Amino acid sequence: MTTPSESKTRTLLALSATGALIGIAFCAGGNQSVGSWITVLSLLSLIWSIHRFGRTGPDEPVALGRSARPGAETNGHSAETG
């Protein structure tokens, strides 16, 4: 489950990336002065949001399969009986 601060950080990441794409589109469309400022500000915001996202800490470990314990049953057979 995501915490509120992680949710805000993910939202900021998405908005910053979208803003950078919009700025690039403005530059490609001919309005380079506005597009360049949008792109620069969006990239700075993207750098900041990546930093904040990295500071939220590690994710919960993902459990793959039924059990990762040694000697646990797999496919109806125990590890001891082979």
VENVENMO-V129244 format. One record per residue. N is the residue number from 1. RES is the residue in one letter. SS is DSSP state (~ for helix, > for strand, _ for the rest). PSI is psi in whole degrees, 0 to 359 (NA if undefined). Layout:
n->N res->RES ss->SS psi->PSI
n->N res->RES ss->SS psi->PSI
//
This chain:
n->1 res->M ss->_ psi->142
n->2 res->T ss->_ psi->145
n->3 res->T ss->_ psi->162
n->4 res->P ss->~ psi->322
n->5 res->S ss->~ psi->324
n->6 res->E ss->~ psi->323
n->7 res->S ss->~ psi->318
n->8 res->K ss->~ psi->321
n->9 res->T ss->~ psi->318
n->10 res->R ss->~ psi->321
n->11 res->T ss->~ psi->316
n->12 res->L ss->~ psi->321
n->13 res->L ss->~ psi->313
n->14 res->A ss->~ psi->317
n->15 res->L ss->~ psi->322
n->16 res->S ss->~ psi->317
n->17 res->A ss->~ psi->320
n->18 res->T ss->~ psi->319
n->19 res->G ss->~ psi->321
n->20 res->A ss->~ psi->319
n->21 res->L ss->~ psi->322
n->22 res->I ss->~ psi->318
n->23 res->G ss->~ psi->319
n->24 res->I ss->~ psi->322
n->25 res->A ss->~ psi->320
n->26 res->F ss->~ psi->317
n->27 res->C ss->~ psi->319
n->28 res->A ss->~ psi->333
n->29 res->G ss->~ psi->353
n->30 res->G ss->_ psi->345
n->31 res->N ss->_ psi->73
n->32 res->Q ss->~ psi->329
n->33 res->S ss->~ psi->316
n->34 res->V ss->~ psi->317
n->35 res->G ss->~ psi->322
n->36 res->S ss->~ psi->320
n->37 res->W ss->~ psi->319
n->38 res->I ss->~ psi->317
n->39 res->T ss->~ psi->313
n->40 res->V ss->~ psi->313
n->41 res->L ss->~ psi->322
n->42 res->S ss->~ psi->321
n->43 res->L ss->~ psi->322
n->44 res->L ss->~ psi->319
n->45 res->S ss->~ psi->323
n->46 res->L ss->~ psi->318
n->47 res->I ss->~ psi->316
n->48 res->W ss->~ psi->318
n->49 res->S ss->~ psi->326
n->50 res->I ss->~ psi->320
n->51 res->H ss->~ psi->312
n->52 res->R ss->~ psi->320
n->53 res->F ss->~ psi->321
n->54 res->G ss->~ psi->332
n->55 res->R ss->_ psi->354
n->56 res->T ss->_ psi->345
n->57 res->G ss->_ psi->176
n->58 res->P ss->_ psi->157
n->59 res->D ss->_ psi->167
n->60 res->E ss->_ psi->144
n->61 res->P ss->_ psi->144
n->62 res->V ss->_ psi->126
n->63 res->A ss->_ psi->115
n->64 res->L ss->_ psi->134
n->65 res->G ss->_ psi->190
n->66 res->R ss->_ psi->313
n->67 res->S ss->_ psi->142
n->68 res->A ss->_ psi->9
n->69 res->R ss->_ psi->143
n->70 res->P ss->_ psi->139
n->71 res->G ss->_ psi->3
n->72 res->A ss->_ psi->152
n->73 res->E ss->_ psi->138
n->74 res->T ss->> psi->132
n->75 res->N ss->_ psi->33
n->76 res->G ss->_ psi->356
n->77 res->H ss->> psi->143
n->78 res->S ss->_ psi->162
n->79 res->A ss->_ psi->336
n->80 res->E ss->_ psi->324
n->81 res->T ss->_ psi->344
n->82 res->G ss->_ psi->NA
//
